[in-house]
Each structure stands twice: as C-alpha cells, then as structure tokens.
Amino acid sequence: MSKTYKGVFKPRKPGKYRGDSTNIIYRSRWELNFMMYLDNHNEVKQWASEELIIPYRSPIDGRIHRYFPDFWVKKVNREGKLDTVVVEIKPYHETVEPTAQRKLTKKYLYEVRTWGINSSKWKAANKYCEERGWEFTILTEKELGSII
C-alpha cells in the first residue's frame, strides 16, 4: 500500500515565497521535496506554488479552462542573471503519449484523456512562457532524483 503525501508546507524562508506563505499546499512527496529545495537553495530568489494561472483550451470540451502550473521560480543562472522558470511535476508515465490499443479499456481511455488535457496545458504554458522570455519545464521522478 502506498502512502499519499499531502499537506501544508512551512517555509524556513517565507520572504522568498511569492504569495501567501502560510498556505503552501503540496500534493505529492515530489512536490514537498521540490519545495524544500526551493526554500533552501540560495540561487532561488523567489518562488510560488500554483499561484500562476495560464488559460488553455481543453480538447475534451473545446472550452477555455485555467491551468495552475505547480511552480513559478525566479533563480540566478550560471551567468549570474535572473531566469524565470515555470515547473510542472508529473510522474514520467503521464508525460508520454499512450500507445494505441485495440481494446478501449477504461484505463486506456483515462490515459488518453489525461494525455490530451496535459498536452493542451503544456502547449499553452510553453507559449505563455515564450511570450515572456521564461522557460517551461516538466520534471519527473527521473529529473527530480538528480536535483533533490
């Protein structure tokens, strides 16, 4: 049985947080670990969790919805300049398109729906970030293992 990690993060450096630092919610162990990383590393000057809203069009109903990326981070890069990065944390299997199957099981249909919605969100996030000179990145357990 796997344990789910959800709760409120209490930053050691609340001045770095952009938003209400008393109400920072994490929804996974990966998010909690990433929050600790952001709070503790000096190159991170400012950060927020689910404070940014990016509109996107859902492929399911064709309507505009609101996407709240997991993190917004302002950090010093290797050249000493400030970069802004929007970060989404997802399990690796949700970042790859499902392989087509002959039998349309509930699991497969759920994966296709999730992939379609996520792809639309990420396309909108890429465009939103490009327009502002920011970077959009998706971190999975593979990348998080080397960061935190």
Order of alpha helices (4+ residues) and beta strands (2+ residues): beta-beta-alpha-beta-beta-beta-beta-beta-alpha-beta-alpha
